[in-house]
């Protein structure tokens, strides 16, 4: 993999050097354009979902917590 990357880098450097020195001359011979796309009709899928009802409120509650006793040796 490293060999292919190095080879690609060398090819790009040679190509860039050829263009920079005038050895390779690139000329545009035809204008480009994007293809025309037409979209007609179609519809989105329909879904029905039954979900649970959630009620949010608050209440007072007493919770007993355990005590922890740490004894060092």
C-alpha positions, 0 to 999 in steps of 0.5 A: 500500500505504501508503494502504491501511494509513493508511486502515485505521488511520483506520477503526480509530481512528474505530471505537475512538473510537465505542466509547469515547464510547458512540456505538457499543454492542456487545452479545453476543446469543448464546454461541459454541462450538467445532464438535464434531469426531470422529476415528475409525480411520486409520493411519500410513504404513509405511516401510522404510529400508536404511542404511549401517553406520557404524563409528567408531574412531581410528587414527594417521596421518602427514600432510605439510603444505606449507610457506608462505614469504611474502616481502614486497616 
